């Protein structure tokens, strides 16, 4: 019994154990608790100025990074919205362009139809068979010293031509200096033997129909000009212009121009056989 008590006593002393040395903290098996705000403040007090500055810059950097991230997110959202808006605007613009094109094409078709209709109904005069007409005893196309030509003015349109005026210009010039001159010597068709204030439409000229209109030049040519025309040193230019209106009041023109000399190779004693060539410029026929 005595031994048992001793054993228990030693066992109790061993289990209680000796106290740990001073300064040694016991190790706990549980997790370490997080630092409180008070402890953080105490840590900050113990930091140096450089460490505090570094901490402030770190906080600022974190805040700026957050703001930058938020800005990028907002910008991305706006870009998505803007992309949708741009696509919608592009679609609307294309649709509007297509509609505008359709309207323009329809307007062009209407204008073309109206033009063709007006062209089909309007008068259409022409200066045809313009040629020098020999009148002198030696077969030259002169009338009292003036150049003389003959021509016809048929109407190939389907309505009457109104307010017709017949104008001309003529001149004698070197072959290398042939030029268009201002028109003058205008007369109403009512003053012509084969004309009237209106010219009725015709289908076509008969094959051998003789020209019915004659016209003299504006002034007599000189003797020297006559001699130069006979040897080809100069040429004669004679142009005829008809101006007229259709029923709607629109003005139109018909023009013809010829060049010739008084050389015998251009003609002979037979009246109406004198030759000529067309002028080099474009004639006005509208």
Long-range contacts (C-beta under 8 A, 24 or more apart in sequence): 118-248, 120-158, 121-157, 121-158, 121-159, 121-247, 122-157, 122-158, 122-159, 122-246, 122-247, 122-248, 122-250, 122-252, 123-155, 123-157, 123-158, 123-159, 123-160, 123-161, 123-162, 123-199, 123-201, 123-244, 123-246, 123-252, 124-155, 124-156, 124-157, 124-252, 125-153, 125-154, 125-155, 125-156, 125-157, 125-161, 125-164, 125-199, 125-242, 125-244, 125-252, 125-254, 126-153, 126-154, 126-156, 126-254, 126-256, 126-285, 127-151, 127-152, 127-153, 127-240, 127-241, 127-242, 127-254, 127-255, 127-256, 128-152, 128-153, 128-154, 128-205, 128-256, 129-205, 129-211, 130-238, 130-240, 130-256, 130-257, 130-258, 130-276, 131-211, 131-258, 131-272, 131-274, 131-275, 131-276, 132-236, 132-238, 132-258, 132-260, 132-266, 132-267, 132-274, 132-275, 132-276, 133-211, 133-214, 133-271, 133-272, 133-274, 134-267, 134-269, 134-270, 134-271, 134-272, 134-273, 134-274, 135-271, 138-269, 139-267, 139-268, 139-269, 139-270, 139-271, 139-274, 140-262, 141-260, 141-262, 141-267, 141-274, 142-221, 142-226, 142-262, 143-216, 144-216, 144-220, 145-220, 145-221, 146-216, 146-217, 146-218, 146-219, 146-220, 146-221, 147-216, 147-217, 147-221, 147-236, 147-238, 148-214, 148-215, 148-216, 148-217, 149-214, 149-215, 149-238, 149-240, 149-258, 150-211, 150-212, 150-213, 150-214, 150-215, 150-272, 151-211, 151-213, 151-215, 151-240, 151-256, 152-205, 152-209, 152-211, 152-212, 152-213, 153-189, 153-195, 153-199, 153-213, 153-242, 153-254, 154-199, 154-202, 154-204, 154-205, 155-199, 155-200, 155-201, 155-202, 156-201, 156-202, 156-204, 157-201, 158-201, 159-201, 159-246, 159-247, 160-198, 160-199, 160-200, 160-201, 160-247, 161-198, 161-199, 161-244, 161-245, 161-246, 161-252, 162-197, 162-198, 162-244, 162-245, 162-246, 162-247, 163-197, 163-243, 163-244, 163-245, 164-188, 164-189, 164-195, 164-197, 164-198, 164-199, 164-242, 164-243, 164-244, 165-189, 165-242, 165-243, 165-244, 166-192, 166-195, 166-213, 166-215, 166-240, 166-241, 166-242, 167-240, 167-241, 167-242, 167-243, 168-215, 168-217, 168-218, 168-238, 168-239, 168-240, 168-241, 169-218, 169-237, 169-238, 169-239, 170-217, 170-218, 170-236, 170-237, 170-238, 170-239, 171-236, 171-237, 172-221, 172-225, 172-228, 172-229, 172-234, 172-235, 172-236, 172-237, 173-234, 173-235, 173-237, 174-233, 174-234, 174-235, 175-232, 175-234, 175-235, 178-235, 178-237, 178-259, 178-279, 178-280, 180-239, 180-257, 180-279, 180-281, 181-237, 181-239, 183-239, 183-241, 184-218, 185-215, 185-218, 199-244, 210-272, 215-240, 226-262, 229-261, 229-262, 229-263, 230-261, 230-262, 230-263, 231-263, 232-261, 232-263, 234-261, 235-259, 235-260, 235-261, 236-260, 236-261, 236-262, 237-279, 239-279, 241-284, 252-286, 253-284, 253-285, 253-286, 254-284, 254-285, 255-283, 255-284, 255-285, 256-283, 257-281, 257-283
